Amino acid sequence: MSKTIHRIIELVSELKLSARQFDISIGAANGYTLRMKKNNASVGSDVIERIVKEYPQVNLVWLITGKGSMFIAEPKTKVNSKADIEEYIDNRIKSESSDEKKKLLNEILKEISNSNN
């Protein structure tokens, strides 16, 4: 019996995305999909939830069980230019970097405050 991760790989191929593009689109860590495939691992419900949220045309029953067709309706092909994809990736990286910088700044300010006391 095929596992959910194998259907996800099939979906990525059908959507004409790289695994990295797919990981970014669902908010997963870089390399998540390929790592799960390599380890033949189970996919968490949080990931499945993000997939159907980002790709509502995906048939949830198919994704989980393999029964039925991959899509609820014909997939609406997203035609994104390379520039659109790169911009999306850059924005996600900047957003994550910004959050990390804020956390670091807060830690530094806390250390300064503690050393002054």
N, C-alpha and C positions, 0 to 999 in steps of 0.2 A: 504494500500500500504506500502510495506517495505521501510525503509529509508536506505540511503547509509551506515550508521553506522552498520546496521544489516548485510549488505553484507560484510562489512569489517570484522566483527566478524566471519562470515562464511569463509571468505578467510583465516583468521588467523588459524582457525581450519584445513582447508584443507592443509595449508602449514606446519602443525604440529609444530607451534610455540606457545610460551606463548604470552600473550598480551604484557608483558614487552619486550620480545625479538623483537616483531614486532615494538613496539614504538621506540626502540633503532635503529632498522634497517632503519626506515624512518626518523629518527632525530626528533621525537616528544618527548615531555616531558614525564617523567616516569608517568604512570597511565593514559595517555591521552585517549587511546582507551576504557578502562573500564569506565572512567569518562563520556565519550561521550555516551556510551551505557546506563549507569545508568540514565543519564539526557535525553535520547532519543533525543540528540542534532544533529544539522546539522553539517556536516563536511565541512571545508573550502576547496576551490579549491587548496590552497597551499599543503594541506595534500594529496589530490587526486593526485596532480602532483608528489609528492614525492613517493607515492605508485607505480604509473606506471613507474617511473624512476627506482626504486629499483627492481620492479617485472614486467619487460616488458611483461611477458607472460600473465598478467592479461588483460582481455578484458575491456577496458575503458567504452564501452557502457553498459556492464553488471554492472560494478561498480556503474555507475551513475543512470541507469534506471532499472536495474534488468532484462533487455531483453537479450536473447542470452545465451551463455555459459560463465562460469567463466573465462576460459582461451582461449586465441587465439589459442594456440597449447597445446599439452600435456605439463604439467608443468615439467620443469627440476628440479627434486628433488635435493635440496641442502642437501648434507649429511655432516653436520658439526658435528665434535666431540664436546663434552662438553668443552674440553680444548680450541677449536677454538672459541666457543661462549664466554667463559669467557675472553679470550685474547682480543676479539673484544670489549667487554664491558669495560674491563680495559683500553684499548687504548682510547675509547671515553671519559671515566671519566677523564683520565689524560689530554687529550686534553682540555676538558672544564675547569678543574682545572687550567691548565696552563694559559689559557686565563684570568680567574678570577684573578690569581696572578699577571699577567702583568697589568691589570687594577688597581688593588690595589696598586701596586708599583708605577705606574704613578701618582695616586692620592696622595700618600705619598710624592713623589718627588715634586709635584706641591705645596703641603702644606709647605714643607721645603723651597722651593724657595720663596713662598709668605711671610713666616715668616722672612726670611733673608733680605727682601726688606724693 
